[in-house]
Amino acid sequence: MVKKSSDALEAASQFRPHPWHGLEIGPEPPGLLYAFIEITPFDVVKYEVDKHSGYLKVDRPQRGSSQPPALYGFIPRTYCAERVHQLSPKSRKGDGDPLDICVLSERPIARSEILIRAKVVGGLQMVDGHDADDKIVAVLDNDYVYGTAQDITDLPAVLVERLRHYFETYKLVPERPASVTIERVYGRAHALKVVEAAIADYAGHFGGKTSRNSKP
């Protein structure tokens, strides 16, 4: 058992639950999850949650002209460490962050710092440097266009191409080698394994319950 990170857990406020540590994983994990949204398709700045306070902070302006093709955030109470790394053969370790998730919605959603119900359909096996940095792909639960999708193969191929292109290029710097690779696109079955591994990694590093039934 890895020693708990008490400092991170203490950062969760009783008045405003920490989005990583204080919210539930989802109503029916690993298939139906909650996603905390950090970036929308309308953002030209990369925001991410400050791990100590739980508030959004500016990570960096987007260097290129492309914008996120989907809502982008993370799954509460997940962690990318040993078990996630084991599912990513070309990585050396997990990236030490909560598991990232991209959520497709037919209706434009322009607000971040929101919690949405997301149905897992697949994922991208991304390696950033030497770190496993998977991107789970999901659809907004009960979405009128994408809600019937069961697997990533049910989505329009161009949407998956856009996701792949975005993550392959969003860290590119002229005259420097690419630091990010997408090793493969995988379907729902493997995505569920990655989510389960990230839940287990969180429990191993931070402890705490992983309730399946609480609603936000």
N, C-alpha and C positions, 0 to 999 in steps of 0.2 A: 504494500500500500504506500503510495506517495504521500508525503506530508501535506496536510491541508494548507491552503493559502488563506490564512485568517484575515490578513489585511484587505484582500479583495472582497471577502464576504462582509467585513465590517463596513465597507463603503456603501453597502445597500441601505438606503434611508428608509425608516419606518413610515415616513410621510410620502415619499415618492419612490416606489420600488425601483431598484437598479435594474435596467433592462436586460442585463446579462444574468445576474444572480437572483433577482427578485421576482421574475415572471415565470410562468409555467412553460414547459416545453411545447405543449399542445394538447388538444382534446383526445387525439388517438395516435400518439407517436408509435412507430416512426413514420407513418404514412400521412397523417394529417397533423400539421404543426402550426405553431405561431411563429410569424416572422416579424422581427422588429426592423423597420425600414429606416435606413440611413441616407440613401440616395434615391432620387427619382429620375426618370428619363429626361427631365427638364433641367437637371443640374449640370453646371459646367465646372463646379468645384467638388472635390472629393471630400465628403464628410465621414467621420467615423466616431463611434462612441468612445469617450474618454473612460478608460477602464476603472479609474478611481472614483470619479464623480457620477458617472452614468449619463452625463450630458453630451450632446453632440459637439464636436470640435472640428475645425478646419484642418484636414490632413494636408491637402495641397490643391492648387488649381489643376484642372485637367490640362495636360500639356498639349494633347492633340485636339483635333476638331470633332472627333466622334464623341457621342454622349451615350450613357448607359441605355441599352435597348429594353431594359425591364427594371422594375423595382428591385432594389438591391439592399440587403441587410444581413442579419444573422439570426440563428435559431437560439433562443435563450437556453441557458444551462447545458450548453454543449462546449466541447473543447477539443482542439485538434492536437493530439499528442501521440503516444505510442501506438494505439490501436488504429487510428486513422492512418498513420505512417505505414503500418503493415499492409494496408490495402492499396498503397501507392508505391509500386515497386521501384520507381526511379527516384524516389525521395530519400532523404537521409533522416528526416524527423518531421513531426508535425509543426505547423507554424506558430503554435502557442496562442492562437486566437479562437474565439467561438466559430462554429461552422457557418460559412457564408451561404446565402441563399438568394436566388434570383426568382422573382415572381412575375408571371405574365398576367396582365389584366387587359381586357378589351376596352374598358372605359379608362380614360386617362386619370391617373391619381397623381396629383402634384404636391402632396404633402408628405413630409418625412416625419420621423419620430412618431409613427403610428404602428399599431399592432394589427396584423391581419392573419386570417386563417388561410393556410397554404397547403395544397395537395401536392405531394412529391410525385414527379414523373420521370426524373432522371438526373443527370449531372455531368459536369466536366471535370476530368481528372487533371487538375492543374498543378504544376510544380513551379514554385517561385524561388529562384535560386536553387537551393537543395531542399526546400520545405514543401511538404504536402499542403496544398491550399485549395482543396476541392471546392467547387461551386455547385451546390445543389440547385437543380432547376425544378420549379414548381409552378402551379397555376392557382390563381385566386379561387378559393373554394366557392362553388355555386356560380362561377362566372358564366354568363350566357353564351359566350363564344368558346372559351378554352376549358370551361368547367367539366366537359365530358371526357377530356383527355385522360387516359390511364397510363400512358407511357410516352417517353420523349418522341417516339416514332409517330405519335398521333399529332404532333405539332407541325406546322408548316416548316419545311426544311430551311427556309430563308431566315426564320427567327433564330434557329439554332446556329446558323452561320454567323448571324450578327452577334450573338453572344460570344461565340468563339473568337471572332475577329476583335471584338472589344477587349477581351481579356488578353489576347495575344499582343495587343498594341498599346494598351493604356499606360504602360510604363516605359515605352520606347523612348530612348534619348539618342539624338543623332550622333553617329560615329562611335556608338557603344554597342557591344553585343547584346542581343536580347536576353533578359534575365528570366523570362516567363515562357513556359511551354505548356501546351495542351496535349497531354499524352493520348487521351481518347475521350470520346463522348460515350457515356454509358446510360443504360436504361434504368427503369424503376427498381428492378430487383437488386442491382448493385448499389443504387442510391440509398435504399433502405439499410443496407449493411453499413454504409458510410455514416448514416445518421445514428444507427445503433452504436457504432464504434465511438462516435463523438460524445454520445450520452454517457457511455461507460468511461471514457477518458475524463469527462467532467466529474463524475462520481468518484473516480480514483484520485483526482487532484484536489477537489474542493469538498467532496462529501455532500451531504444534504439529500433531501428527498427528491424524487422525480415523478411527482403526481401526474396522472394522465387525465384527470377528470375536472380539474378546476378551470373556470372560465375567467377571462380578464374582465 
